[in-house]
């Protein structure tokens, strides 16, 4: 188990101990150990191998044993037993916004509630309002959160889905009985949230593949298993489905199971109009539904299917029936962005605010990835929780960044850290820093971090005013949404895009899988208006640097090309573009 996995489990242990009402010192010990491990810049496996675990702050002998067990075996009996000792419903309540372990314990102690349904009934019956620390507003918020949870509870973020899907896909590819295999479904279409993970395999020995699939690591239980398909529950609650077909069927099955439903309906109708029948088994010369192999056209690839239906190949990301057919008929589909086109990220954090790495560590990591530049945009002073920088600390950081850059110049390396700030957009659109300070920075990202409750008109006016500032190059995560956790605040996004077109302001595609903001559905409109996109990691630690790949996938879904994305520019081109709005 890696550092992040260990840190996550230690933090969860601390939370579970709080629910049980354990000694606060004990719970904090696990939470502090989690933070220590989260901030490490080298693998725990190396630290354990060199017997240096005992030197880490806050990790005593008992924790050393638990951390070692997690790293070396991936399991911890203490953690398993602790989870089993707590009613599952109490653990499930942690998913509800505003329900921390102390509130959960109080509800359980005072009312005996230990299920989600019991909690809902208690709220509707007004029982929570009488408890200390609760009230009518709390009840209402819990009921709203329960509605949200039921709406999105079966969905999963794309990073979690990929973490399940990619190891299994690689494992399938290595199997000798596999001819071809692929991920399908909404994950292949690169949706920001997905339901199940779908796999498609072609083989002459489906039974072997079904047995192989249902014995993969990380499977909690097998839901269904047949001759050519199987469904399993994976760790993290994600369902994974496998379908095995003949290689003659593979291309049409892949197109069918990739979807979307709306896209497939149009594809089938196009086939009918041409005297053909398209289904998951093939493309057939027939007026009726059929699986007769004698009538099947030789479509070895998806490209062959689109060609038979008088279309240029439509990439999976665009298969949503949102203009791809008109473009495909006219051979006007864009050449979509590749994630390797990206040369850096213009919104990232260091340990000067709430990031986990020093400037030197950030630079080394970005340089190692092959980036040409990487911007440090730590939080501004109003973000107290995030240790935001005031003017004095910004000026000190400017000196520190220049020192890092000089070290690269000495080595003859062209990589450069760019200076910047993620400046809070305050009430009424006022910015957290004055123009004189922002003028000293390479990059300014303006974002809303508080005061989400305004009306649509107020929030729209607030963000447009920030875009009108000549020192703000980029608007960050413009809707404030947190996928599967928090809805976007009220905002007229089209009006914001129009304002950015007028002012030359860029809009961020925040590639954090928790955000993916601005939404892919809006980028087609922004592109038509000439508004440039910046794909940013919003990185707070090394594991976040890979978000560039996630963001590029969502950008492709928004029909974006290399020329639409600012951070595909070379360093010199970018430096010129950053100054354009100020001139």
N, C-alpha and C positions, 0 to 999 in steps of 0.2 A: 504494500500500500504506500502511495506517495504522500508528500507533506500535506497537501490539501485534504486528502482523505482522512488522515490522522487528525488534523486540526478540526475537521467537521465533526468527527465522532466524539472528540473530547468536549467540544462545545455542546453537543447534544447530550452527553452524559451530565454536564453541569445543569442543563435545562431540566432533564428528567429528575435529577436530584432535588431541584427546586420544587417540582410538582409533588414530590414525596415529602417535602418539608424538612429536608436534611439541613444540617448545620451550614449557615451561609459561608463560613470560611472554606468548607469542603467544596461547595458548588463553585465558589470563585476560583479555587485552586485549579479546577479543570478548565474554566473559562480563560484564566490567565495563561495556562499552559497552551491552550489552543491559539491564543494571540501570539505567543512566543514562536510557536512552530510555524504559524502562518507567515511570520515576518522573516523566516530563514531564507537565505539565498543559496544554500547548498542542500543536497538531498539528505534526508534523515538517515538513509541507509549508509551513507558515507560516515556520518557522525557516529552512528552506532558501531560501525566497523572499526573506527579509530578510538572507541571508548571515550567519546567526548560528550555523551548525552548528559552525564551528571553535571557538566559545567554550564548547562543552559539554565537561565534564570527561572526559578519557580517550578522546576521539575525535580522533585525528590525521588527517593528510592521506589516508592509505590508507583508513581507515574512513569518512572523509567521502565519498570517491568511491563506496564500496560502499553507504552509506546513501542517498546521493542517487539512485543507480541503482535501488535498491529502491523508494523513494518515488515516483520519476517514471515508472518503467517496470514495476514489479512483478516484475522479474526481475534475477538476478545470475549472470552466467556463472561466476564464481569458485565460487559455492555449488553450482551444477549440476555443474561438473567435479569438485569435491571429493566430492560424493555418489557420482558415478560411479566414483571411484577406490577406493572402499571396497566390499568384498563385501556385497551386500544382507543376507546372514545376520547379519553383525556389527551392522548398524544395527537389524535386527529384534530382536536380543538386548537392546537398550535398553528394550524393553517389559517385560522380565522383572524382577520386583521384586528389588532388591538387586544387580542387574548394572549397575554403572557403567562408564564408558569404560576405566578402568584395569584392571578385572578382565577386561573383554572383550579388551583388548590382550594381557594376560598369557596368557589361554587360547589366543588365536590364535598368539602367539609360541611358547609352550611345547608346545602340542599340535597346532597346525595346524588347529584347529577353526574353521570359518567358516560353519556353518549351525546352525539350531535342532536339527535331527535329530542332527547330529554332537555338539552339546552334551549332548543327552539321553543319547546312547550313552556319552559320556565320563563322565557322572555315574553311570550305572548300572554302568559298568565300574570305578568307583572311581578313575579317573584324576585327577580334580580334587583329591582329598584330599591328594595328594602335592605339590601346588604350594604355594609360599610364599604365605601369606595366605588359604589355603583350608582346608577340613577336611571331615569327614563331615557336620557340621551344614549347612555351606554347600551341599554336594551335595544334601542332602535338601530344603533350602529352594528350591533351583533347580528340582528336580523338582516340588515342590508349586506353584511359580509357573508352570511350564510347563503343568500341568494346568489351572490357573486361566485362563491365557492361551488355551488351546484351547477352554475352556468359553465364554469371553466375547470371544474375539478378533475375531469377526465383528460384534460389537455396537458401537454408537456412542452417545455421550451426546446428550441432546436438544438441547443448545446447538449442537453440531457439526452435527446433522441440520438444524436450522432455518437455520443459516448457509448450507447448501447449498440447502435447499428454497425459502426465501422469495424470493431473487433470481430463481430459475427460474420460480416461480409468478407473480411480477409480470411477468416477460417474456412468459409465456404469455398472461396477461390482456390484454396490449397487442397481441396478434396479431389481425389483422382476421378471420381464419378461425375464431377461437375463439368459441363461443357461451357455454359455461359451463366453468369449470375449478376444481379443488380439489386440495389434498393429501389423500391417503387413508392407509390402513394404520395402523400403530401410532403414527406421528407425529400423525395427526389425533386419535387416542385419547389423546394426550399421555402416552404411556409414558415413563418416565424414561430408558430406553435403547431403541434401535430397531435393526433390521437394515437393511433397504433403505428408501429414500425413494420413496413411490409418488405418482404424479400421475395424475389422471383429467381428460380433456378431452372435451367434446362439440363435434362439427364435421361439416360436410358434405364437408370436404376433408382427410381424415386424412393423406394423403401429404405435404401441405404442412407439417402440424404435426410429423410424424415427422422430416422434414428439418430443420425449425427447431429441434426439441428436441436432435437429435444434433449440432448446431453451436453449442450454448451454451458460453459461457466456462467454463473450469475442468474440462472433460471430458478425461480422460486417454486413454480409448479407448472405442470402441463395441463392446459385447459382443454385441448382437443388434439387428437392424433389419428390420421387416416392414411390412406394409401398414397395420396399426392399432396396433402396439406396438413399443417399443424399450427397450433396456437399455444403460446406460452406466456406466462407472467414473468417479467424480469425484475430484478432489484430496482427499487425506485418506482415501482408500480406501472411500468410501461409494458403494454402487451406487444408481443412480436409475432407476426404471422408469416409462414413460409408456404409458397405454392410452387410445386414442381411440375414442369410441362415438358413436352418434347421440344427438340430444338427447332423443328418446323413451326411450332406455335409461339416460340419465344418472343419475336418482335411484336406481334399483335397483342400477346398477353402483357408485355411490358408497357405498351402504349395504353392498354385498357386499364391496368392496375395502377398506372401512374396518374391517370385522370387529367384534370378534374372531371367531375360528373358533367358539368356544363360544357366543357370542351369535348368530352366524348359524345354527347348528344349531337353536337354539330358535325363531328367526324362521321358518325353513323349516317346522318342525313345526307351528307355529301356522297357517301358511298351509294346510298339508295338512288340518288339522282343520276348516278352513273351506271345503274344497273348492277350494282354490287351489294354485298352484305358484309359488314365489318362487325366482328365480335372478338372476344378474347382468344378464340381458337384460330383466327385467320381472317384474310380478306378473300371473299369467295365470289365467283361469277354465278350469281343466283338471285332470283327475285324473292326467295323465301329464306328464313333463318336456316342455316345448315352448318354441319361440321364435316361434310363430305370432303375427304382429302383430294379427291379427283377434281374438285371444283376450286381448290385453293390456289390463289396466285402465289408466285414465288417471292414472298416478301421476307428476305433474310434479315433486314434491318428496319428500324423505324423510318429511316430516310426513304426506303422503298415504298412504305405505306403512304407517306405524304406525297411522293411523286405520283403514285397511282391516282391520288385524289386531287391532282393539279395544284399542289402547294409546295412551296419551298419548305425545308425542314424547320419545324418549330421547336426550339429548345424547351425542355421540360418546365423551366421556370415561368415561361410565358403561357402555359396551357390553362388559362382561366376563363376563356371566352371573353376577353377584354381587348379586342382589336387585333388579335394575332392572325385571324383568318383573312381579314381584309389586307393586312400587310403581307401575309404569305401568298395570297393570290397575285399580288403585284411585285413580288420579290423585293419587298421593302422592309423586311425584318432587320433590325439593327444588328451590327456586330457587337455583341454584348461584352461588357467589361470582364477581364480575367483578374483574379485576385493577385496574380503576379505582376499586374500593371501598377499596383500601388507601391509608392516609394516611401511611405511614412504615415504617421498619424498626427493630427494637429490638435488633439484634445487628450491629455494624459496627466497623471498626477504622480508626485514623488512624496517622500516622507517629510517634505516641508509642510504638507497639509495632511491629507488622510491616505496617501499612498504608502506602500510598504518598502520602497527601494530608494536608495540615495540617488543623487543626480548621476554619479559615476556608474552605478549599477544599471540605471535606466539606459544610459548611453551605450554601455557595453552590450546590453541585451538587444537593443535596436540595431546596433552595428552588426552584431553577430547574425541577426536575421537578414542582413543585406539591405537594410533601409538606408536611404540617403540622408534622411532627416527625421527628427522626432521632437515634437513640441512639448514643453513643460507648461501646463496651464493649471497650476494649483488654484484652489478656491480663494475667493476674495474674503475680506474681513467679516462680512455679515454671516458667512457660513461658520458659525461658532463651533457647531458639532464636528465639522470637518477640519477644525484647526486652521481656518482661513487666514491668509496673510494680510497684514496691514501694509501701508505704504513703505515703512522702514524695512520690513522683511522682504518685500518685493525688490527693493533696491539692493539689498544684500544678496538676494537670489540671482539677480542680474550679474553681479560680480562672480558668483560661484559658477554660473553657467558659462561665462566667458572663460573661466579657468579650465573647465572641462574641455571646451572647444579648442583651446590652445594646446592641450595635451594631444589631441587628435591631429592638429596641424603639424606638431613636431614629428609625428610618426608618418607624415605624408598621407594621412587618411582624410578623405573629403567629407566624411560624415560630420553632421552638425546638429547640436541641440538648439532648438529655437526657443526663445523666451516667450512667455505669455501668461495669461491668466484666464480662468473661467470666472468671469465677473457676474455677480448676481444682478438680475433684473429686479429691482425693488418695486414697491407700490407706485403706480402711476408711470412706470417705465424709467424711473431714475436708475442710473447705474451706480454700482457700489464704489467705483473709482472715478476720479476726475480725468478729464481728457489729457491733461499734462502727463499724468502717470501712464495712461494707456499708450500715449505717443511713444514711450520708450520701449514698448514691447513689440516683438515680431508678430505675435498672434493674440487676438482677443476673441474669446468665445463668450457670448452672453447667454445666460440660462436663468430660468426660474427655479428656485429651490424652496420657496415658502410662499404662503398666501395663495393657495390653489383655489380658494372658494369664491373668487370673483365671478361676475356674470360673463357670458361670452363676449359681450361688447367691451367690458373692462379688461379682460385678459387679452383680447385681440389688440386693443389700443395700447396696452402696456408693452406687448412684445414688438409691435410695429414701431413704437417710439424708440426702442432699443436698436432696431434695425436701421433707423434713420441716423444714428450716431456714426460719424465718418471713421471712427477708430474701431468699430465692431465689424470684423470681417465675417464672423459666423454666428448664427443662432444655434444654440445647443439644445438637443432633445426637446423640440418645441412644444410637445403636448404634455410632458411630464409623466407619461404613462409608465407603469411597471407591469410587464406582461404577467397575466395570471394572478396579479396581486393588487394592482391599483389602476383604476380607469384613468383615462386622460382627463385633464381639466377642460372646461368648456372653452372652445377656441374655434374661430373661423379660419381654418387653415388656408383656404383659398385666398382670403384677404391678406394673410401673412405672406403667402407666396407672391402675390401681386406686388406687395410692398418691397419685397426682396428684389423683384425684377426691376423695380423703379430705382432702388438705391444701390444696386450692385452688391447686395449682401448674399453670402452663401448660406445654405442650410445644411446642417449636419444630418447624416445618417449615423446615429449613434449605434455602433455595432455591438454594444453590450447585449447579450441575449436576453437580459432583463428588460431592455428598452426597445431596440430596433425602431427608433424614432428619429426621423419622420417615417411614417408608414409607407410601405412600397406602393400602395394604391394611389398615393398622391404624387409620386415622382414623375409619372407620365405628364401630368399637368405642369409640374415645375419645369420639366424638360422643354415642353412647348413654349413656356414663358422665358426660356433662356436662363433660368436660375441654376447655378452650379451646385453640385453636391460635394460635401466633404465626408468621406467615410472615416470615422474616428473610433478608436478602441475605447476611449474613456478608461484607459488602463490604470489600475491601482496597484497591480502586482504583475509579476512575470507571466503568470498563467493567462493574463488578459491580452497579451500581445497577439495571440492567435485569433482574436476577434476580427482582425482584418479580413480573414477568410470568410467568416460568417457574414460580415457586412457586405462583402463583394457579392456573395450569393443573393442576398436580399436586394442589392442594387440591380443585379441582373433581372430579378423579378420585377423591378420597377422600370425595365427597358433602358437602363443606363449604359452608356458606352464609355470608352476610355476618355473621350473628349469632354464628357459631361461631368467628370470627377476631378476636382482640383488636385488632390494628392496623388495623381498620376504624373504631375509635372516634375521636371528635374528641379534640383535645388535652386539654380539660378532663375528658372522660369517662375518657380513658386515665390521667391523673394520679390520678384517684380510684381507678381499678381497681388501679393499681400499689401503692397504700397499703393495699388491702383485706386482704391476707394478714398485714400487720404489726399490724393492729389487734386 
